[in-house]
Amino acid sequence: MPEVQRGLNRDTGLDRALMVDGNAVAGLLYEIFAMEVTTSEIECVSCVRRAEIGSLLAFTQAPGVVLCCPRCESIVIRIVKTPGAIYLDVRGVTYLRLDNLSRG
């Protein structure tokens, strides 16, 4: 797994020492989408950066998972799993591109 740049961002307060790359939550994403999505493209609402979900910064040291844009450090995706449901907040995404697997 690629290492992310470490250190505290004085502007946002985001401590990259606590982050891993988005590939670390591949299993949880598969559970939600029932397909591999770490290579799916997203666009950040804040800075319009386009990249794969796996390249996002993942904060997993909480009750849920927070995925942030590595360019602007804005929150892109939040995921909370409870005994009865999974809550998915994608307000930080302009779009999520999922490949059509049934190319027929």
Secondary structure, DSSP 4 states (H G I P E B T S, - for coil): -PPPPPSB-TTT--BGGGEEEGGGGHHHHHHHHSS--TTSEEEETTT--EEEGGGSEEE-SSSSEEEE-TTT--EEEEEEE-SS-EEEE-TTEEEEE---S---
